Amino acid sequence: MTALRPLRPSSKVLPVDARGHNRSLVLQTLYREGSRSRADIARETALTRVTVSALVAELISDGLVVELGQREETRPGKPATLLDLDRSAFVIVGLDLSEHSVFTGALLDLDGAISARAEVALDGSTGDEAVAKVVALAEQLIGQATAPVLGIGVGSPGVVDLGGVVLSAPNLGWNGMPLQSILADRFGVPVLVANDANAAVLAEHSFGGADSDAMLITIGHGVGAGLLLGGTPLFGSRFAAGEIGHVVVGTDGGAVCACGKRGCLETWLSIPNLIDRLEGEQGAARTAVLQEAGQRLGIALAPVVGALDLSEVILSGPTDLLDGPLMAATVETLRSRTMAEFHGSLTLRMTTLGPDIVLRGAAVMVLSGQLGVS
């Protein structure tokens, strides 16, 4: 599987790669731990004080780090000067293109908090017309920015390569669409484009407390997944890791899928299909529909959990449909189809980040790509 570097630097590297890595290491320490002195940073990173001082001077010059003043000391000697990341120095533009009817966007600070929102109705737009709406949405948000834009992060449906080319997004009519370069050329700032589920799992890792080995399932108009192993995103040899929506689950048929196969996971679990199957159902009949959807999800996930030894699976989608009989049936199916001694402690839960998960994941992409922090 093709993978990026781990999201969070945690140790020194060889001299040839040292400067950029150690710069990220200092930033990551401040980003996660808060205010620290130069001596604190040297001690926690195992970098020398001389190296830390040089890096801090550079980061202050770049406007990324600020001095907060002297620490109150109870022992004799000159008080240490505290430092922190300047969390208001930049803003990030995050775009979520995953919904079938609307593109949404936001301005986020370096902690992932949203300060402004915008949206544009898709109205069935595809191809270049859909790209024009993405550009207009980004332009609107950049116009609202009150600080320099660190970069633009985009969560897109479909298969996206590491260069930000949307190889295939059928609902948007995109095949080989170089969205990343289009936005970068238009706005002159760093741009990162990834599959929406891959963006979402980054948000869970940075802001939702997800483990380093985790899978996030996005359930909406379609079904997809983002994967982390050892804190490293996985994309696959064809950039399609996590494309589980069109995996056939079971051998007993099922509804015909939009892809032409019968019994794909999306036919059981996508929200439009689930709502259609629930129409008019009440009580036990409604519960049975949700349980069957959960069982099909468990069937699809069991071999993945077993092969990758995942510790956590997270669901993102409508809580009223997913949290309850559906989730309980998924857990029961997973436990019946995997080895209890290895996977009995697997956690299955709903995301705590709600509908902003892709927007915040887009921000993590920029933070990781530009600053090396997450």
LINRA-V697058 format. One record per backbone hydrogen bond with DSSP energy under -0.5 kcal/mol. NH is the residue of the N-H (numbers start at 0). CO is the residue of the C=O. If there is no record, write none. Layout:
BEGIN
nh=NH co=CO
nh=NH co=CO
END
This chain:
BEGIN
nh=3 co=232
nh=6 co=230
nh=8 co=6
nh=8 co=371
nh=16 co=13
nh=17 co=13
nh=17 co=14
nh=18 co=14
nh=20 co=16
nh=21 co=17
nh=22 co=18
nh=23 co=19
nh=24 co=20
nh=25 co=21
nh=26 co=22
nh=27 co=23
nh=28 co=24
nh=29 co=25
nh=30 co=26
nh=31 co=27
nh=32 co=28
nh=33 co=29
nh=35 co=82
nh=37 co=80
nh=40 co=36
nh=41 co=37
nh=42 co=38
nh=43 co=39
nh=44 co=40
nh=45 co=41
nh=46 co=41
nh=51 co=47
nh=52 co=48
nh=53 co=49
nh=54 co=50
nh=55 co=51
nh=56 co=52
nh=57 co=53
nh=58 co=54
nh=59 co=55
nh=60 co=56
nh=61 co=57
nh=62 co=59
nh=63 co=58
nh=64 co=58
nh=65 co=83
nh=67 co=81
nh=68 co=81
nh=70 co=79
nh=72 co=70
nh=81 co=68
nh=81 co=79
nh=82 co=35
nh=83 co=65
nh=85 co=63
nh=86 co=84
nh=88 co=85
nh=90 co=147
nh=91 co=107
nh=92 co=150
nh=93 co=91
nh=93 co=105
nh=94 co=152
nh=95 co=103
nh=96 co=94
nh=96 co=154
nh=102 co=119
nh=103 co=95
nh=104 co=117
nh=105 co=93
nh=106 co=115
nh=107 co=91
nh=107 co=105
nh=108 co=112
nh=109 co=86
nh=111 co=108
nh=114 co=106
nh=115 co=106
nh=117 co=104
nh=119 co=102
nh=121 co=100
nh=122 co=100
nh=124 co=121
nh=126 co=171
nh=128 co=125
nh=129 co=125
nh=130 co=126
nh=131 co=127
nh=132 co=128
nh=133 co=129
nh=134 co=130
nh=135 co=131
nh=136 co=132
nh=137 co=133
nh=138 co=134
nh=139 co=135
nh=140 co=136
nh=141 co=137
nh=142 co=138
nh=143 co=139
nh=143 co=140
nh=144 co=140
nh=144 co=141
nh=147 co=88
nh=149 co=90
nh=149 co=147
nh=150 co=90
nh=151 co=189
nh=152 co=92
nh=153 co=191
nh=154 co=94
nh=155 co=153
nh=155 co=193
nh=158 co=167
nh=159 co=157
nh=159 co=238
nh=160 co=164
nh=163 co=160
nh=165 co=163
nh=165 co=176
nh=166 co=158
nh=166 co=164
nh=167 co=158
nh=168 co=173
nh=171 co=168
nh=172 co=168
nh=172 co=169
nh=173 co=168
nh=174 co=172
nh=175 co=165
nh=176 co=165
nh=177 co=175
nh=178 co=176
nh=179 co=163
nh=181 co=177
nh=182 co=178
nh=183 co=179
nh=184 co=180
nh=185 co=181
nh=186 co=182
nh=187 co=183
nh=191 co=151
nh=193 co=153
nh=195 co=155
nh=198 co=194
nh=199 co=195
nh=200 co=196
nh=201 co=197
nh=202 co=198
nh=203 co=199
nh=204 co=200
nh=205 co=201
nh=206 co=202
nh=207 co=202
nh=207 co=203
nh=209 co=203
nh=213 co=211
nh=213 co=227
nh=214 co=311
nh=215 co=225
nh=216 co=214
nh=216 co=313
nh=217 co=215
nh=217 co=223
nh=218 co=216
nh=218 co=315
nh=219 co=217
nh=219 co=221
nh=223 co=217
nh=224 co=241
nh=225 co=215
nh=227 co=213
nh=228 co=231
nh=230 co=211
nh=231 co=228
nh=233 co=226
nh=234 co=1
nh=235 co=1
nh=238 co=235
nh=240 co=234
nh=242 co=239
nh=243 co=241
nh=244 co=222
nh=246 co=243
nh=247 co=245
nh=248 co=262
nh=249 co=247
nh=256 co=260
nh=259 co=256
nh=262 co=254
nh=264 co=246
nh=265 co=244
nh=266 co=263
nh=267 co=263
nh=267 co=264
nh=268 co=264
nh=269 co=265
nh=270 co=219
nh=273 co=269
nh=274 co=270
nh=275 co=271
nh=276 co=272
nh=277 co=273
nh=278 co=274
nh=278 co=275
nh=280 co=277
nh=284 co=281
nh=285 co=281
nh=286 co=282
nh=287 co=283
nh=288 co=284
nh=289 co=285
nh=290 co=286
nh=291 co=287
nh=292 co=288
nh=293 co=289
nh=294 co=290
nh=295 co=291
nh=296 co=292
nh=297 co=293
nh=298 co=294
nh=299 co=295
nh=300 co=296
nh=301 co=297
nh=302 co=298
nh=304 co=300
nh=305 co=301
nh=306 co=302
nh=307 co=303
nh=308 co=304
nh=309 co=304
nh=310 co=212
nh=311 co=212
nh=312 co=346
nh=313 co=214
nh=314 co=348
nh=315 co=216
nh=320 co=317
nh=321 co=317
nh=322 co=318
nh=323 co=321
nh=326 co=321
nh=327 co=323
nh=328 co=324
nh=329 co=325
nh=330 co=326
nh=331 co=327
nh=332 co=328
nh=333 co=329
nh=334 co=330
nh=335 co=331
nh=336 co=332
nh=336 co=333
nh=337 co=333
nh=339 co=337
nh=341 co=338
nh=342 co=338
nh=343 co=339
nh=345 co=342
nh=346 co=310
nh=348 co=312
nh=350 co=314
nh=355 co=352
nh=356 co=353
nh=359 co=355
nh=360 co=356
nh=361 co=357
nh=362 co=358
nh=363 co=359
nh=364 co=360
nh=365 co=361
nh=366 co=362
nh=367 co=363
nh=368 co=364
nh=369 co=365
nh=370 co=365
nh=370 co=366
nh=371 co=366
nh=371 co=367
nh=372 co=366
END
